[in-house]
Amino acid sequence: MITSAERIPVAGPSITDREAELAAEAARTAWYANHYAYNARFEKMMADYVGVGHAVSVPHATSALHLIFAALGIGPGDEVIVPDVTWIASVAPIVHLGATPILVDILPDTWCIDPAAVEAAIGPCTKAILGVDLYGSMCDWPTLQAIADRHGLYLVEDAAEALGSSLNGRRAGAFGRAAAFSFHGSKTVATGEGGMFVTDDPELNARVLFLRDHGRKPGDRFFQNHEIAFKYRMNAVTAALGIAQMERIDALIAHKRAIYGWYHDRLADMDGLTLNCEPEGVSNSYWMVTAVPCEAYGFDKFALMAEMERRNIDTRPFFSPLSSLPAFDAHPEAKRFVTPNDCGQFIARVGINLPSGYNMTEEKVDIVCAAFREVLAGGRTHRVAAE
Ligand SMILES: *Cc1c(COP(=O)(O)O)cnc(C)c1O
């Protein structure tokens, strides 16, 4: 059995002395008049990189999404159409606001929300559409925008997994009315925990600044709260880590793309195995290399993970459809457009994420791919033997 001598983790950041030094500097100096200086720098770097007018640093992508939907006025009685297959953080804020997420299928190649399924789910209560750029793939934003315009709906981008990806020369985060990024330790740019709201809309930006600081008007020195709102601000030390990461963004994305290339070189020849795609016009920043073996291999994702685990290799399951999770047992209305034939149901049953952290080397990818091929070959043998 091919086994890695050292454990290979599935995700993790690239942290250099520069990150540590800037964080220490912020801990010493980001006080008094300087208390927002690191946040402001990080926000400017993000807005410039994404190519939008405004960015607001927040504690996580979850809070950025909460602020976006709150600022758009999403509330009880409203429906937001979302992909069934995503991380639950995309959708939880909608429920927190008293609105209903409406789960719809994803596309077989990009694994992003299916515009035709979106259109079929639009009803009198629909207020918004949420696209999620899954694993670094880009949604079909032009089609989604056309649907949103035709029906008078807000379009929101969850770009938590897609910093550095682009579609037709436009970067992830620049689509829809507003977008959210995550800097969780597993993400493309990592600050441990952290997030960013970005938009080109000055009014929405002003509303988010107001909502994220307990309903105070910008510059308020009299502590006058005009609404019951939220407290979603990023710590300055976190912002300093983000600045140091953004200084290296091109190298970070290049490393992610190199990791994907190593996997692609070693796995692309396998029949019935699908990897992340990069359609015409897209540059994919490949947050996580993802492999979807066809059913003939005879594995579900949890069995695959267990086999890789035996070989000392950490993997992750493809996000399970939200409609399949116990958390949605109490939300049957969210699932009314989901069917057992949805392509998301199939992909999410068999897909896994392969180790994609910044500590991956070509040698480690060699071991992971050899182990993965061995596991998949074993599955076929078992199946044939059983028949
Ligand atoms: C990671 C992630 C989030 C949440 O990010 P946090 O910073 O942990 O709140 C939201 N959506 C998607 C698609 C994610 O992968």
The ligand as a Gaussian input file, in Angstrom:
#p B3LYP/6-31G(d) Opt

LIG

0 1
 C      -15.252000      29.602000       3.725000
 C      -16.536000      29.980000       3.083000
 C      -17.434000      30.898000       3.630000
 C      -17.311000      31.424000       5.021000
 O      -16.134000      31.999000       5.322000
 P      -15.840000      32.391000       6.838000
 O      -14.762000      33.413000       6.707000
 O      -15.418000      31.139000       7.519000
 O      -17.085000      32.947000       7.423000
 C      -18.546000      31.276000       2.924000
 N      -18.814000      30.740000       1.729000
 C      -18.012000      29.828000       1.170000
 C      -18.372000      29.294000      -0.168000
 C      -16.859000      29.396000       1.836000
 O      -16.085000      28.459000       1.321000

